[in-house]
Amino acid sequence: MARIVIDPVTRIEGHLRIDVEVQGGEVRNSWASGQMWRGIELILKDRDPREAWMFAQRICGVCTTVHAITSVRAVENALGLQIPVNATYIRNLILAAHSLHDHVVHFYHLSALDWVDVVAALDADTAATSRLAENLSEWPGNSIHNFDNVKSKLAGMVDSEQLGIFANGYWGHPAMHLSPEVNLLAVSHYLQALQFQRSATKVVALLGGKTPNIQNLAVGGVANAINLDDATALNMTRLYQIKDLLTEIETFVKQVYLPDVIAIGAMYPEWLGYGEGITNYLAVPDMAVDAAETSFDLPGGTILNGNLTTFRQIESQADPYFRDNVTESIGHSWYEGEWERHPWEETTEPAYGAFEERGKYSWVKAPRFDGEPMQVGPLAQILAGYASGHDRIKFWLDDAVSRASSIAGTRLGLSELHSTLGRHLARAVRATVLAELAHKHWGLLANNIAAGDTEIFNQPEFPRGEIRGFGIHEAPRGTLSHWVVIRDGKIANYQAVVPSTWNASPRTSDGRLGPYEAALIGNPVADPEKPLEVVRTVHSFDPCLACAIHTFDGLGSEKGRVRVI
């Protein structure tokens, strides 16, 4: 049995090591190991809860806004503090724009090169590429002239042996079989996506003050002064600038991103049978439409064993069903002890040691929901939305599956979503729904301001004694929760249970694999020296190990290296 070690897995945030055992051309066993320690919990201890979000958003250089907003939600939950509805809408717009940026970047710049042979695009007929593109959408960037320019630039890079961002790829790998025309189409859109993801980032910067680390939050609301007569405040000119940017990214998502995922995925139908793994799903509600947060535009809930009839809704961001059922264990994690605890009761005491596949082998803890491993991410939310009857999720998912079936020449169903490619399709559908919801929440904010409401902040008051709170958010990579214990106005304990902690979870003490590990079982591996197929499935989760780990110790022994991009 061959042992493959990919360390680090690149095109992700943070340091992830994947070990797999391969026999007969497929993965028989796997281990996912977070290779650095986060430690933010210790940094936050004894600090003022009002400043926790400023530290928490620096857990990661990618997932900044999501940690910031989840952190303030945790403190507000502990206080029972309701924020003004303007603050709710502004936060929602930031979160939607951040997710749109993140999803576009993930597909094109972090995972498309697992499927697209960049060098093979040089054999494309640009006229045929343009005809193909026109059959997929009406995107104006699909002209023959554009494809000629991209092909010429690519040829220059290859001829000079200076592939830059496309260097070190597994070009010519037997698992890559797109036509040259589809490869050229994807490379062209890869380059265009660099421009259009900026539109979403600008929205975050305009509302958040800067990006990636936003500055406009406060426990109790936001710091965006609203004054229609002040050029330096949030006024109608600024609001319409935001609206125009949201329109740009919505057009790109609907006319480029979603069609590309459908087309490329349908041309790899065999990959609808790989990467299933854990089919317990967890998502939380988000995008509240009222200040009391009683109604949400994004649904949440749990699904067990991939069966949508088991769906149980999470009703609110303070739902006891979520609050009472989250635990983390450290049986295979580099921390003191062997416990399984609720986040409010956890400790963060590092105890680094050797990589022991039957013992401790990761900085990532092992979250469980009511004792079960759960997969989180866009697939979980899309399935939760479908099970709950969410109109726009059902519309776009049914439409996407129908279009993919047409291209693949076979009838596909929801069961194929439990796969490596299913996660990509769900992410594109979520981006499409979010693009529409961003416009809705822009309208809610603009209309509320037009009605004369300019309130943005409610003053928090911290009591003596102990209070506890948690904040939740459906981040780009899935369910994110922050848990805080406040004692006499100071943080006594702080824990962040993040999406990649759920998905990169090591085994628990009873031996059950985490979602990455389980999804790799049965994956094909055509060439152990170039384990592209392993990277495909890992990338489909959009790992963010900077968030998941709880600083690498160089005393660890190295078993081998695989160079990947």
C-alpha positions in Angstrom: 0.0 0.0 0.0 1.5 3.3 -1.1 1.6 6.3 1.3 1.3 9.8 -0.2 1.9 12.9 1.9 0.9 16.3 0.5 2.4 18.8 2.9 1.4 21.6 2.5 -1.7 21.5 0.4 -1.5 24.8 -1.6 -4.1 27.2 -3.0 -5.7 27.4 0.4 -5.3 29.6 3.4 -3.1 28.1 6.1 -1.1 24.9 6.4 -2.9 21.6 5.7 -1.3 18.2 5.5 -3.1 15.3 3.8 -1.9 11.7 4.2 -3.5 9.0 2.1 -2.9 5.3 1.6 -3.5 4.1 -1.9 -4.0 0.6 -3.1 -5.3 -0.6 -6.5 -5.4 3.0 -7.8 -7.7 4.3 -5.1 -7.6 5.9 -1.6 -8.1 3.3 1.2 -7.3 5.5 4.2 -6.7 9.2 4.9 -5.7 11.7 7.6 -6.2 15.4 7.6 -3.8 17.4 9.8 -3.8 21.1 10.6 -0.1 22.1 10.9 -0.2 25.3 12.9 -1.7 26.6 16.1 -4.2 29.4 16.2 -4.0 30.6 19.8 -6.5 33.5 19.4 -8.4 32.2 22.4 -5.5 32.9 24.7 -4.9 36.3 23.1 -8.5 37.4 23.9 -8.6 36.2 27.5 -9.1 39.1 30.0 -9.8 41.6 27.2 -12.7 44.0 26.9 -15.5 42.1 24.9 -16.1 45.2 22.8 -12.7 44.8 21.2 -12.8 41.1 20.6 -14.0 41.4 17.0 -10.9 43.4 16.1 -8.7 40.6 17.1 -10.9 37.8 16.0 -11.1 39.0 12.4 -7.3 38.6 12.3 -7.6 34.8 12.7 -7.3 34.7 9.0 -6.3 36.9 6.1 -9.2 35.7 4.0 -12.1 35.2 6.4 -11.8 38.6 8.1 -15.3 40.1 8.0 -17.0 36.8 8.9 -15.1 36.5 12.1 -15.6 40.2 13.0 -19.4 40.1 12.6 -19.7 36.7 14.3 -17.7 38.0 17.2 -19.9 41.0 17.8 -22.9 38.8 17.5 -21.6 36.6 20.2 -21.2 39.5 22.6 -24.6 40.9 21.7 -26.2 37.5 22.3 -24.6 37.4 25.7 -26.0 40.8 26.5 -29.4 40.2 24.9 -28.7 43.3 22.9 -30.8 44.1 19.7 -29.2 46.3 17.1 -30.9 48.8 14.8 -32.2 47.5 11.6 -29.9 49.7 9.5 -27.0 48.0 11.2 -28.5 44.6 10.3 -28.8 45.5 6.6 -25.3 47.0 6.4 -23.8 43.9 8.0 -25.8 41.7 5.6 -24.5 43.7 2.6 -20.9 43.3 3.8 -21.4 39.5 4.4 -23.0 39.0 1.0 -20.3 40.9 -0.9 -17.6 39.1 1.0 -19.1 35.7 0.1 -19.5 36.7 -3.6 -15.8 37.7 -3.7 -14.8 34.5 -1.9 -16.8 32.1 -4.1 -15.6 33.6 -7.4 -12.0 33.5 -6.2 -12.3 30.0 -4.9 -13.6 28.5 -8.2 -11.3 30.3 -10.6 -8.2 31.0 -8.7 -8.0 28.2 -6.1 -9.6 25.2 -7.7 -10.2 25.6 -11.5 -6.6 24.5 -12.2 -7.5 21.1 -10.8 -9.8 20.6 -13.8 -8.5 22.9 -16.5 -5.4 22.1 -18.6 -3.9 25.6 -19.2 -1.3 24.4 -21.7 -3.8 22.4 -23.7 -5.7 25.6 -24.3 -3.1 26.5 -26.9 -4.6 23.9 -29.3 -8.0 25.6 -29.2 -9.9 27.0 -32.2 -10.9 30.5 -31.0 -13.9 30.7 -33.3 -15.2 27.3 -31.9 -14.5 28.6 -28.4 -16.6 31.6 -29.0 -19.5 29.6 -30.4 -19.3 27.3 -27.4 -19.4 30.3 -25.0 -22.4 31.8 -26.8 -24.3 28.6 -26.2 -23.6 28.8 -22.5 -24.5 32.5 -21.9 -24.8 36.0 -23.4 -21.6 37.2 -21.6 -20.1 40.0 -23.7 -16.5 39.0 -22.9 -16.8 35.8 -25.0 -15.7 37.4 -28.3 -13.3 35.7 -30.8 -11.1 38.8 -30.3 -10.9 38.2 -26.6 -10.0 34.5 -27.0 -7.4 35.4 -29.6 -5.8 37.8 -27.1 -5.8 35.3 -24.3 -4.4 32.5 -26.5 -1.6 34.9 -27.7 -0.7 35.8 -24.1 -0.7 32.2 -23.1 1.5 31.2 -26.0 4.0 33.9 -25.1 4.2 32.6 -21.5 4.7 29.0 -22.6 7.3 29.9 -25.3 9.3 31.9 -22.7 8.9 29.1 -20.1 7.7 31.8 -17.7 4.2 30.4 -16.8 4.0 32.5 -13.7 0.8 31.7 -11.8 0.3 28.7 -14.1 3.6 27.1 -13.3 4.0 23.7 -11.6 0.6 22.5 -12.8 -0.2 18.9 -13.6 -0.7 19.7 -17.3 -1.3 16.7 -19.4 -2.4 14.6 -16.4 -4.6 11.7 -17.5 -7.4 12.9 -15.2 -7.8 16.1 -17.2 -9.9 15.6 -20.4 -11.5 18.9 -21.3 -11.4 19.9 -24.9 -8.9 22.6 -25.9 -11.8 25.0 -26.5 -13.2 24.5 -23.0 -9.8 24.9 -21.5 -9.3 28.2 -23.4 -12.8 29.4 -22.3 -11.9 28.7 -18.6 -8.5 30.4 -18.8 -10.1 33.5 -20.3 -12.7 33.6 -17.5 -10.0 33.0 -14.9 -8.3 36.2 -16.0 -11.7 38.1 -16.2 -12.6 36.9 -12.7 -9.5 38.8 -11.4 -11.3 42.0 -12.4 -14.9 41.2 -11.3 -14.1 39.8 -7.9 -12.8 43.4 -7.2 -16.3 44.7 -7.5 -17.4 42.7 -4.5 -14.3 43.7 -2.6 -15.1 47.4 -3.2 -18.5 47.0 -1.6 -16.8 45.6 1.5 -14.4 48.5 1.5 -17.0 51.1 1.0 -19.2 49.9 3.9 -16.4 48.5 6.1 -14.0 51.4 5.8 -11.3 49.2 4.5 -10.6 45.6 3.5 -9.6 42.9 4.4 -9.9 44.1 8.0 -13.1 46.1 8.2 -13.3 49.0 10.7 -17.0 49.8 10.9 -18.3 47.3 13.5 -19.3 47.9 17.1 -21.0 45.8 19.7 -24.4 47.3 19.4 -24.4 48.1 15.7 -22.1 49.7 13.1 -20.2 53.0 12.9 -21.4 54.0 9.4 -22.8 57.5 9.9 -25.9 57.9 7.7 -26.5 61.5 6.5 -28.0 62.1 3.0 -26.7 65.7 3.1 -23.1 64.9 4.0 -20.6 63.8 1.4 -18.5 62.0 4.0 -21.3 59.9 5.3 -23.3 57.0 3.9 -25.6 58.9 1.5 -27.5 58.1 -1.7 -24.5 58.7 -4.0 -22.5 56.1 -2.0 -25.5 53.8 -1.9 -26.0 53.9 -5.7 -22.2 53.3 -6.2 -22.7 50.1 -4.1 -25.7 49.1 -6.1 -23.8 49.5 -9.4 -21.0 47.3 -8.1 -23.5 44.6 -6.9 -25.0 44.6 -10.4 -21.5 44.1 -12.0 -20.8 41.0 -9.8 -24.3 39.6 -10.2 -23.9 39.7 -14.0 -20.6 37.9 -13.8 -21.9 35.3 -11.4 -25.0 34.5 -13.6 -23.4 34.8 -17.0 -19.9 33.4 -16.3 -19.4 31.7 -12.9 -22.5 29.5 -12.8 -22.4 28.5 -16.5 -18.7 27.6 -16.2 -19.3 25.4 -13.2 -22.2 23.6 -14.9 -20.3 23.1 -18.1 -17.0 22.0 -16.7 -18.7 19.8 -14.1 -20.9 18.1 -16.7 -17.8 17.2 -18.7 -16.4 15.3 -15.7 -19.5 13.2 -14.9 -17.4 10.4 -13.3 -16.6 12.9 -10.5 -20.2 13.0 -9.4 -19.4 9.6 -7.9 -16.4 10.6 -5.9 -15.9 12.7 -2.7 -19.2 11.9 -0.9 -17.9 11.3 2.6 -19.9 12.6 5.5 -23.5 13.3 4.4 -24.7 14.8 7.7 -25.1 18.5 6.9 -25.2 21.6 9.1 -26.1 25.2 8.1 -27.3 28.2 10.1 -29.8 30.9 9.2 -28.4 34.3 8.1 -29.3 37.5 6.3 -32.0 38.7 8.8 -34.7 40.9 7.4 -35.7 42.5 10.7 -34.0 44.0 13.7 -35.4 41.3 16.0 -33.9 38.6 13.8 -37.0 36.5 13.6 -37.0 36.1 9.8 -34.0 35.2 7.5 -33.4 35.1 3.8 -30.9 32.3 4.1 -32.2 29.1 5.9 -30.3 26.8 8.2 -30.8 23.4 9.8 -29.5 19.9 9.9 -29.8 17.0 7.5 -28.7 13.4 8.5 -27.4 10.7 6.1 -28.1 12.8 3.0 -31.9 12.4 3.5 -33.7 15.7 3.0 -36.7 14.4 4.9 -34.7 14.5 8.1 -34.2 18.3 7.8 -34.7 20.1 11.1 -34.7 23.8 10.9 -32.5 26.1 13.1 -35.1 28.8 13.7 -32.9 31.8 14.8 -29.4 32.9 15.7 -30.2 32.1 19.3 -31.8 28.7 18.7 -31.2 26.3 21.7 -31.1 23.5 19.1 -27.8 24.8 17.9 -26.5 26.3 21.2 -26.9 23.0 23.1 -25.6 20.5 20.6 -22.2 21.7 19.6 -19.2 20.0 21.2 -15.5 19.6 20.3 -13.2 16.7 21.2 -9.4 16.5 21.3 -8.8 12.8 21.3 -6.6 13.1 18.1 -5.6 16.8 18.5 -2.5 18.3 20.0 -4.0 19.6 23.2 -3.8 18.5 26.9 -6.3 15.9 27.7 -8.8 13.6 26.0 -12.0 15.4 26.6 -15.1 16.2 24.6 -16.8 19.5 25.8 -19.2 22.3 24.9 -17.3 25.4 23.6 -18.1 27.4 26.7 -16.4 24.7 28.8 -13.3 24.2 26.6 -9.7 24.9 27.4 -6.9 25.7 24.9 -3.8 24.1 26.2 -1.4 23.2 23.4 0.6 19.9 23.7 2.4 19.4 20.4 3.9 16.0 19.7 4.8 13.7 16.8 2.3 12.8 14.0 0.7 9.6 15.3 -1.9 8.3 13.0 -3.5 6.2 15.8 -2.9 9.0 18.3 -2.7 12.8 18.1 -1.9 14.2 14.7 -3.6 17.6 14.2 -4.0 21.1 15.7 -7.6 20.9 14.5 -10.2 19.9 17.1 -13.1 17.6 16.2 -16.5 19.3 16.4 -19.6 17.2 16.6 -23.3 18.1 16.5 -25.4 16.0 18.9 -22.5 13.6 18.7 -22.3 13.4 14.9 -19.7 14.6 12.4 -21.2 17.2 10.1 -20.2 18.6 6.7 -20.6 22.3 6.5 -20.4 24.7 3.5 -22.4 25.8 0.6 -23.7 22.3 -0.1 -25.1 22.1 3.4 -26.9 25.4 3.0 -28.2 24.7 -0.5 -29.6 21.3 0.6 -31.1 22.9 3.8 -32.7 25.6 1.6 -34.0 23.0 -0.8 -35.4 20.9 2.0 -37.1 24.0 3.6 -38.6 25.1 0.3 -36.6 28.2 -0.2 -37.9 29.6 -3.5 -34.7 31.0 -5.1 -32.5 28.1 -3.9 -35.0 25.6 -5.4 -35.2 27.6 -8.7 -31.5 28.0 -9.2 -30.6 24.5 -8.1 -33.2 22.9 -10.3 -32.1 25.1 -13.2 -28.4 24.2 -12.7 -29.1 20.5 -12.5 -31.2 20.6 -15.6 -28.5 22.4 -17.6 -25.8 20.0 -16.4 -28.0 17.1 -17.4 -28.4 18.5 -20.9 -24.6 18.9 -21.3 -23.7 15.6 -19.7 -26.3 13.8 -21.8 -27.8 12.0 -18.8 -30.4 12.7 -16.2 -28.8 14.0 -13.0 -30.5 14.4 -9.6 -29.9 15.8 -6.2 -28.2 12.6 -5.1 -25.2 13.5 -7.3 -24.7 16.6 -5.2 -23.1 14.4 -2.5 -19.8 14.6 -4.3 -16.6 16.6 -5.1 -18.3 18.4 -8.0 -21.6 18.8 -6.1 -19.8 21.1 -3.6 -18.6 23.3 -6.5 -22.1 23.4 -8.0 -23.7 24.3 -4.6 -21.2 27.1 -4.1 -22.1 28.6 -7.5 -25.8 28.3 -6.8 -25.3 30.0 -3.4 -23.4 32.8 -5.1 -26.2 33.3 -7.5 -28.8 33.4 -4.7 -26.6 35.8 -2.7 -26.2 38.1 -5.7 -30.0 38.5 -5.8 -30.3 38.8 -2.0 -27.6 41.6 -2.0 -29.9 43.7 -4.2 -32.9 42.9 -1.9 -31.0 44.0 1.2 -29.6 47.1 -0.6 -33.3 48.0 -1.2 -34.3 47.4 2.4 -31.5 49.7 3.6 -32.1 52.4 1.0 -35.9 52.4 1.7 -35.5 52.5 5.4 -33.1 55.4 5.2 -35.5 57.2 2.8 -38.2 56.8 5.4 -36.1 58.8 7.8 -34.5 56.1 10.0 -30.7 56.8 10.4 -30.1 54.9 13.7 -27.0 52.6 13.6 -26.1 51.9 17.2 -27.5 50.8 20.6 -25.2 51.3 23.6 -24.1 48.0 25.3 -24.0 47.8 29.1 -22.1 45.0 30.8 -23.4 43.6 34.1 -21.3 42.3 36.9 -21.1 38.5 37.2 -20.9 36.0 34.4 -22.8 36.0 31.1 -22.4 33.7 28.1 -23.1 34.2 24.5 -22.6 32.8 21.0 -22.7 34.2 17.6 -23.3 32.3 14.3 -22.9 33.1 10.7 -23.1 31.1 7.5 -19.7 32.0 6.1 -18.4 31.2 2.6 -17.0 27.9 3.9 -20.0 27.1 6.1 -21.2 27.3 9.6 -19.1 29.6 11.8 -19.7 30.1 15.5 -18.0 32.2 18.2 -18.5 31.4 21.9 -17.7 33.8 24.7 -17.9 33.7 28.5 -17.8 37.2 30.0 -17.1 37.7 33.7 -17.3 41.2 35.3 -17.0 42.8 31.9 -13.9 40.9 30.8 -13.5 37.8 28.5 -13.0 34.7 30.7 -13.2 32.2 27.8 -13.4 32.5 24.0 -13.7 29.8 21.4 -14.2 29.9 17.7 -15.7 26.8 16.0 -15.1 27.5 12.3 -16.2 25.8 9.1 -12.8 24.3 8.3 -12.7 22.9 11.9 -15.9 21.0 11.1 -14.6 19.8 7.7 -10.9 19.3 8.6 -11.8 17.5 11.8 -9.5 14.6 12.7 -11.0 11.4 13.9 -12.9 11.4 17.2 -12.0 9.1 20.0 -14.5 6.5 18.6 -12.5 6.4 15.3 -15.0 8.1 13.0 -13.3 10.1 10.2 -13.8 13.8 9.7 -15.3 15.1 6.4 -12.1 15.7 4.5 -10.9 12.2 5.5 -14.1 10.5 4.7 -14.5 12.2 1.4 -11.1 11.0 0.2 -11.9 7.3 0.7 -12.5 5.7 -2.7 -11.0 8.6 -4.7 -9.0 7.4 -7.7 -5.3 8.1 -8.0 -3.9 7.6 -11.5 -0.3 8.6 -10.6 0.9 8.6 -7.0 3.7 11.0 -8.0 1.0 13.5 -9.1 -2.0 13.0 -6.8 -4.3 15.5 -8.6 -7.4 13.6 -7.7 -6.7 14.0 -4.0 -6.2 17.7 -4.3 -9.5 18.0 -6.3 -11.6 16.6 -3.5 -9.8 18.6 -0.7 -10.1 21.8 -2.7 -13.8 21.3 -3.2 -14.3 22.1 0.5 -12.4 25.4 0.1 -10.1 24.8 3.1 -9.1 27.6 5.4 -6.7 26.1 7.9 -5.7 29.5 9.3 -9.2 29.6 10.7 -9.4 25.9 11.7 -6.3 25.4 13.7 -6.3 26.4 17.2 2.8 28.2 14.5 4.4 25.2 13.1 6.9 23.3 15.3 9.9 22.4 13.2 10.7 19.3 15.3 8.1 17.3 13.3 9.6 14.7 10.9 9.0 14.9 7.2 8.0 11.8 5.4 7.9 13.2 1.9 6.9 16.1 -0.3 4.6 16.5 -3.3 4.8 19.7 -5.3 1.4 21.0 -6.2 -0.3 24.3 -7.1 
